[in-house]
Every structure is written in C-alpha cells, then in structure tokens.
Amino acid sequence: MFRSAVLLTLISLASAGAASATVPVITADQIVRHASADITQSGKSNTATVDQVDTDGNVILTQSGDGNTASVKQSGSGYNTATVGQTGADNYASLIQSGGTNTAILTQDGIGNQSSIQQTAGANQSNLAVVTQAGIGNLASLTQTGNNNQAYQTQLGSGDNQSISQSGNSNFAVYTQIGNNLPDLAIKQTGGMSATIVQTASPFTKGH
C-alpha cells in the first residue's frame, strides 16, 4: 500500500479557567495517499477519531463544549470530504465514507444529539449529505448508496427522530423537523425519487 506524507493538524484547547480540565482525546490513523485531517477541540472530555485508509479524503472536525464524541472513517480511492462541527455537550456523530467523491456536512448544536451518515459510491460517483441538529436528544440517520444522491436533514427541537435511506441514482430528499418528540417518517428512496417533508408538532393540545 502506497504511503506518503499527509497534512494532519491537531489542536486541543482546554476550557479557560479549568485547572483540572479533562484532556480531550484525539486519535488519527492514516494509511493514505493524499489525505488531510484538521481537528480542533475546546472544552473537556471530547473525543475525536479519524480513520483514513487508501484515500484522498479530507476531514475538518471541530468540537466545542464537553463530552462530545465524533468519529470519521474514510476509505477508497475517491476524494471524499467530511466536515463535522459539534457545539454543546454529550453529542455523538458518526460519519463513514467509502469510494467515489462523497461530501458530508454534519452540524450539532445542543445536548445529547446523535447523528450518523454513511455514504458509499463507485468510481467517478458522488453523493451529498447535510445533517443539522439543534436542540436536545435528537436522533438522525442518513444512508446513501449509489450516485448523484442528495439529502438534507434538519432537526430543530428536542427528542425528534428521523431517517433517510437512498439507494440507486439521482435521489433528492429534504426532511425538516420543527418541534419536540416528532416520530420518524423514514424516507426510503430507490432511484430517481424526490421528497420534501416539513414535519411539525400538532397544533392541537389536550382539552381542545
């Protein structure tokens, strides 16, 4: 396996004024061609893991707050790009990219949010995934297999659950949740499909 020098920037900043701050954990395992990883952490007890194998991928991972966990795995000969940003506490993010030229952007702001993105593409194929969570205890899952798929997931609230699964080619999905404790409508696309969903809480309350 061909090995070459790579750009790897790791920055950890303990929270200001915390004399006994827990040291953040950074793990970077690279067996790569021309990959790069840029990891920045501030706060306490954050964990960042980047695993790049035989790839030309690029990772930008930023964590601010306490107890956040993020994992990015890239493999294959494609130019995969992953951007992960976490702000708050006890958030969890997992991102896996293989093959092709996949792009993923995952942003979490709040407490106890969980999100996962998995992208798989063949040679000269690409997918786009964008996940945004703001609130408390939200759960999001996005899976893409194929080519030219696009998915955008947004959660604004607490206790929401949503998922998108795309296989085949040329799918497009936008799934937005605004409110609290919203159930998963589970978008599933198998090729050439388009869906746009805005899910909100019921306007009715008990007693009406």
Secondary structure, 3 states (H helix, E strand, C coil): CCCCCCEEEEEEECCCCCCCCCCCEEEEEEECCCCEEEEEEEEECCEEEEEEECCCCEEEEEEEEECCEEEEEEECCCCCEEEEEEEEECCEEEEEEECCCCEEEEEEEEECCEEEEEEECCCCCCEEEEEEEEEECCEEEEEEEEECEEEEEEEEEECCEEEEEEEEECCEEEEEEEEECCCCCCEEECCCCEEEEEEECCCCCCCC
